[in-house]
Amino acid sequence: MPMLMTPAELAADLQSSTPPLVLDTRPAEQFAAGHIPTAGHLDLWGFSLIDTSDAPLRAFMWMIGHVCSQRGVRPDRTVVVYEADSGMRAARVFWFLDALGHPSPRLLDGGSRAWVDEGHALTTDVQVVVPSTWHGATDPAKVASWQDVAAGLGRPGIAILDTRSDDEYYGRVARAARGGAIPGAAHVEWTRNLRDGRFKSPEELRAMYDAAGVRPNQEVLTYCQGGYRAAHGYIALKLAGYPRVRNYTGSWKEWGDRTDLPVETPKA
């Protein structure tokens, strides 16, 4: 299945006999002001994990699966997620669905702005949600723990990708007990994946990550502060043809707070 969907494709699919489930990942007040017809609301902004040891990680992913089931997610129905543009909120919900084994998650490229710009209407009508029993099962090939990242340090077959801002990466801003970066991490700020609110072409993304030293024959572990921007990098790398990518969902908040894990302060 393609990862992205255009507004025209979504508009056509909504008129089909098997329409997708559409999930708006924006804040509730934006959803209430106007959303894509049939869309339900799923804002996972406050759901973060700062201990990716085995038991907390399993519990966290079960919780996310449960919330998705309450929004009607089923394995036999395509799920289209969106926000105002192709941003980190929608990317993270996409990644959750993908990591939980949903067979057909899609992200609306350009989000609600592109939907409106291409002449499609928003609505304030609210659909009745029919919960499902789907919880999914975590795919270890798509999620990384702190142990996975620590084991990958210095290994040529592993690339660690920092998707945060320059200030965070270079340690000028510390959003945990320590500032800096995971040792050896390549750095591509997540916003560079986009042009005018949409993902760049696979060729552009591949060239950008290759220039940063991230190779398609490596397994790539992405991180940010809490797994949101890292999920965006996950999608960009997949679009660029990188076959092995995992999101370190604990990210810098976990790593930077643990004084037993190494950090470095890269030079600008």
Secondary structure in CASP SS format (residue, H / E / C, confidence):
PFRMAT SS
TARGET T0000
AUTHOR 0000-0000-0000
METHOD secondary structure of the structure
MODEL  1
M C 1.00
P C 1.00
M C 1.00
L E 1.00
M E 1.00
T C 1.00
P H 1.00
A H 1.00
E H 1.00
L H 1.00
A H 1.00
A H 1.00
D H 1.00
L H 1.00
Q C 1.00
S C 1.00
S C 1.00
T C 1.00
P C 1.00
P C 1.00
L E 1.00
V E 1.00
L E 1.00
D E 1.00
T C 1.00
R C 1.00
P C 1.00
A H 1.00
E H 1.00
Q H 1.00
F H 1.00
A H 1.00
A H 1.00
G C 1.00
H E 1.00
I C 1.00
P C 1.00
T C 1.00
A C 1.00
G E 1.00
H E 1.00
L C 1.00
D C 1.00
L C 1.00
W C 1.00
G C 1.00
F C 1.00
S C 1.00
L C 1.00
I C 1.00
D C 1.00
T C 1.00
S C 1.00
D H 1.00
A H 1.00
P H 1.00
L H 1.00
R H 1.00
A H 1.00
F H 1.00
M H 1.00
W H 1.00
M H 1.00
I H 1.00
G H 1.00
H H 1.00
V H 1.00
C H 1.00
S H 1.00
Q H 1.00
R C 1.00
G C 1.00
V C 1.00
R C 1.00
P C 1.00
D C 1.00
R C 1.00
T C 1.00
V E 1.00
V E 1.00
V E 1.00
Y E 1.00
E C 1.00
A C 1.00
D C 1.00
S C 1.00
G C 1.00
M H 1.00
R H 1.00
A H 1.00
A H 1.00
R H 1.00
V H 1.00
F H 1.00
W H 1.00
F H 1.00
L H 1.00
D H 1.00
A H 1.00
L C 1.00
G C 1.00
H C 1.00
P C 1.00
S C 1.00
P E 1.00
R E 1.00
L E 1.00
L E 1.00
D C 1.00
G C 1.00
G H 1.00
S H 1.00
R H 1.00
A H 1.00
W H 1.00
V H 1.00
D H 1.00
E C 1.00
G C 1.00
H C 1.00
A C 1.00
L C 1.00
T E 1.00
T C 1.00
D C 1.00
V C 1.00
Q C 1.00
V C 1.00
V C 1.00
V C 1.00
P C 1.00
S C 1.00
T C 1.00
W C 1.00
H C 1.00
G C 1.00
A C 1.00
T C 1.00
D C 1.00
P C 1.00
A C 1.00
K C 1.00
V E 1.00
A E 1.00
S C 1.00
W H 1.00
Q H 1.00
D H 1.00
V H 1.00
A H 1.00
A H 1.00
G H 1.00
L C 1.00
G C 1.00
R C 1.00
P C 1.00
G C 1.00
I E 1.00
A E 1.00
I E 1.00
L E 1.00
D E 1.00
T C 1.00
R C 1.00
S C 1.00
D H 1.00
D H 1.00
E H 1.00
Y H 1.00
Y C 1.00
G C 1.00
R C 1.00
V C 1.00
A C 1.00
R C 1.00
A C 1.00
A C 1.00
R C 1.00
G C 1.00
G C 1.00
A E 1.00
I C 1.00
P C 1.00
G C 1.00
A C 1.00
A E 1.00
H E 1.00
V C 1.00
E C 1.00
W H 1.00
T H 1.00
R H 1.00
N H 1.00
L E 1.00
R E 1.00
D C 1.00
G C 1.00
R E 1.00
F E 1.00
K C 1.00
S C 1.00
P H 1.00
E H 1.00
E H 1.00
L H 1.00
R H 1.00
A H 1.00
M H 1.00
Y H 1.00
D H 1.00
A H 1.00
A C 1.00
G C 1.00
V C 1.00
R C 1.00
P C 1.00
N C 1.00
Q C 1.00
E E 1.00
V E 1.00
L E 1.00
T E 1.00
Y E 1.00
C C 1.00
Q C 1.00
G C 1.00
G C 1.00
Y H 1.00
R H 1.00
A H 1.00
A H 1.00
H H 1.00
G H 1.00
Y H 1.00
I H 1.00
A H 1.00
L H 1.00
K H 1.00
L H 1.00
A C 1.00
G C 1.00
Y C 1.00
P C 1.00
R C 1.00
V E 1.00
R E 1.00
N E 1.00
Y E 1.00
T C 1.00
G C 1.00
S H 1.00
W H 1.00
K H 1.00
E H 1.00
W H 1.00
G H 1.00
D H 1.00
R C 1.00
T C 1.00
D C 1.00
L C 1.00
P C 1.00
V C 1.00
E E 1.00
T C 1.00
P C 1.00
K C 1.00
A C 1.00
END
